[in-house]
Amino acid sequence: MHIFFRRLGSILREKPRLNMEVFVARSRLTLIFSLFALLFLSSSSLSSSTSELQILTAERRIDLASHIIRVVLTLKVQNDEASPASNVLLAFPPAQAKHLALIQAAEVAGKKRKKSLHPLDVKQSNHADGPNGAKLYSISLRNPLSTGGSVSIEVSYVLTQSLEPFPVEISQSESQLVLYRDSALILSPYEIKQQTTVIRTPSTKIESFTRVEPSTQLRTELKYGPYEDQPSFSYSPILVHFENNNPFAVVEELVREIEISHWGNLQVTEHYTLVHNGARHKGGFSRVEYQSRPTISGVASFKHLLVKLPPRVHSVYYRDNIGNISTSHLRTGYSKSELEIEPRYPLLGGWKATFIIGYGLPLEDVLFESDDGKRYLNFSFGCPIAETLVNKIINKVVLPEGSKNPSIVVPFSVERREETSYSYLDIVGRPVVVLEKENVVPEHNVLFQVYYDFHPMSMLAEPLMLTSVFFFLFVAALAYIHMDISIRK
Amino acid sequence: MAQSVKPISSPVPVAWYPSLAVLMLAVGLFITASFFIYEATSSRKNRSLAKELVTGAMASVFLGFGSLFLLLASGVYV
């Protein structure tokens, strides 16, 4: 900045010799002034957007128990600027932002026993990316934070596909070790006065972890911190290499067809492509060794999957291309039903299994009438298999023939398109609402609604079609009887 | 959340489907039988087209609904 002053001084001291030179000198001055003003303004706006708030304490708990990583971040934010703040920004490194399946925030009110959480809106911020491509998310506060005021926010987010198996290939009798990359310092657009990060691993076997003083390991917990007075966007990469033998069950594609029949039944057919996404299996598979020593052989494989279905489910089937798979158990109950399935073979690293699960539900459990006369289907969106990641889910809701104006209410963003499908006794076809989403975790198993208009008289179309077929047969018989085709009179 | 959540169910109770199917098909087949008996026993002069058509219509209505309930009772929810 002092360079500008020196330059300015030299221009002012210069004695212009001709009018042209005066003009040139004056224009140079104005140019330099305007540049200076622009720089000052832009620098002030940058500082006001990112360092308005200060985070007093931040605590981050990372749960690495399953292959779906859950992180809870508790922040105490204080407003130091003159104007009230209505948004709090969160930053994520680009690799984490790509694998972020779900992010939720809540405002914490009260302490300890009387703690209550008020959910807040989180969405991708339209600010420019931070340094090194950090993606910003914006939390909208319930009440704007006044100057000097502070608020406690709890953010929970889910990361998928973030545990790399290392070694990449293991044999049947080895245990699965994975890498987790993150930062000891919480990445944030604001300054953090005090922060701690606690990482919880599923077992005590931690091969190695990057030491960023002060960092300690206590059985299954790794504690990084407390760190004081870190500037904004500070990042210290760490690597944790630990054992994780929990099932890495990933469904590559799930196609769910939900067919509504107004005669009393909802039929759900689900087509799964399941894969074990952990360290790939190398070498042969010895069934004898697998079955005789289960604690040593195949510890990273999984045999059983639990499918959580709604109560009052009927006609459940589990089959694949070959035929019915009989290794399954269904337990029905009042609040839920559980189907425990066992694929034809245990799944080791990199192995795939495809199968179809189908079931029916009574219509009064899922179809309701709203106040404005529209009918709506209330059903769960995600995959019913417990603790499974779905790379792509395609939900097809087949509405009965004669339904018009379908509309959807889903709590998160999905891609929607429409199709027509032809089934029993159809003339014009049934409208199908197709909802697609990528990177679906069990937290997405919430109810969604599909609204549509349906006139009850349209239900008569089916029996009338059958009646007209029989009547046509009778008319044909009559015509034959009345026809006189005898040659002799 | 809707103020009053009214579940929608089938216009005919689902438990009645098998009984209704058998009943309606039986009545429909009776009327079909009477139609063909009328055709067989009457001579060309005595036939009344109106009676034939009405019998045929009633038989086809009962047979149509009966076959619909038969499809529903056997699990093909059309």
Boltz contact constraints between the chains, C-beta under 6 A:
constraints:
  - contact:
      token1: [A, 261]
      token2: [B, 77]
      max_distance: 6.0
  - contact:
      token1: [A, 263]
      token2: [B, 10]
      max_distance: 6.0
  - contact:
      token1: [A, 263]
      token2: [B, 72]
      max_distance: 6.0
  - contact:
      token1: [A, 263]
      token2: [B, 77]
      max_distance: 6.0
  - contact:
      token1: [A, 264]
      token2: [B, 10]
      max_distance: 6.0
  - contact:
      token1: [A, 264]
      token2: [B, 14]
      max_distance: 6.0
  - contact:
      token1: [A, 265]
      token2: [B, 77]
      max_distance: 6.0
  - contact:
      token1: [A, 363]
      token2: [B, 9]
      max_distance: 6.0
  - contact:
      token1: [A, 364]
      token2: [B, 7]
      max_distance: 6.0
  - contact:
      token1: [A, 364]
      token2: [B, 9]
      max_distance: 6.0
  - contact:
      token1: [A, 367]
      token2: [B, 8]
      max_distance: 6.0
  - contact:
      token1: [A, 368]
      token2: [B, 5]
      max_distance: 6.0
  - contact:
      token1: [A, 368]
      token2: [B, 7]
      max_distance: 6.0
  - contact:
      token1: [A, 369]
      token2: [B, 6]
      max_distance: 6.0
  - contact:
      token1: [A, 369]
      token2: [B, 8]
      max_distance: 6.0
  - contact:
      token1: [A, 370]
      token2: [B, 2]
      max_distance: 6.0
  - contact:
      token1: [A, 424]
      token2: [B, 78]
      max_distance: 6.0
  - contact:
      token1: [A, 425]
      token2: [B, 78]
      max_distance: 6.0
  - contact:
      token1: [A, 462]
      token2: [B, 78]
      max_distance: 6.0
  - contact:
      token1: [A, 463]
      token2: [B, 64]
      max_distance: 6.0
  - contact:
      token1: [A, 463]
      token2: [B, 65]
      max_distance: 6.0
  - contact:
      token1: [A, 463]
      token2: [B, 68]
      max_distance: 6.0
  - contact:
      token1: [A, 466]
      token2: [B, 64]
      max_distance: 6.0
  - contact:
      token1: [A, 466]
      token2: [B, 67]
      max_distance: 6.0
  - contact:
      token1: [A, 466]
      token2: [B, 68]
      max_distance: 6.0
  - contact:
      token1: [A, 467]
      token2: [B, 60]
      max_distance: 6.0
  - contact:
      token1: [A, 467]
      token2: [B, 61]
      max_distance: 6.0
  - contact:
      token1: [A, 467]
      token2: [B, 64]
      max_distance: 6.0
  - contact:
      token1: [A, 470]
      token2: [B, 60]
      max_distance: 6.0
  - contact:
      token1: [A, 470]
      token2: [B, 63]
      max_distance: 6.0
  - contact:
      token1: [A, 470]
      token2: [B, 64]
      max_distance: 6.0
  - contact:
      token1: [A, 471]
      token2: [B, 60]
      max_distance: 6.0
  - contact:
      token1: [A, 474]
      token2: [B, 56]
      max_distance: 6.0
  - contact:
      token1: [A, 474]
      token2: [B, 60]
      max_distance: 6.0
  - contact:
      token1: [A, 478]
      token2: [B, 52]
      max_distance: 6.0
  - contact:
      token1: [A, 481]
      token2: [B, 39]
      max_distance: 6.0
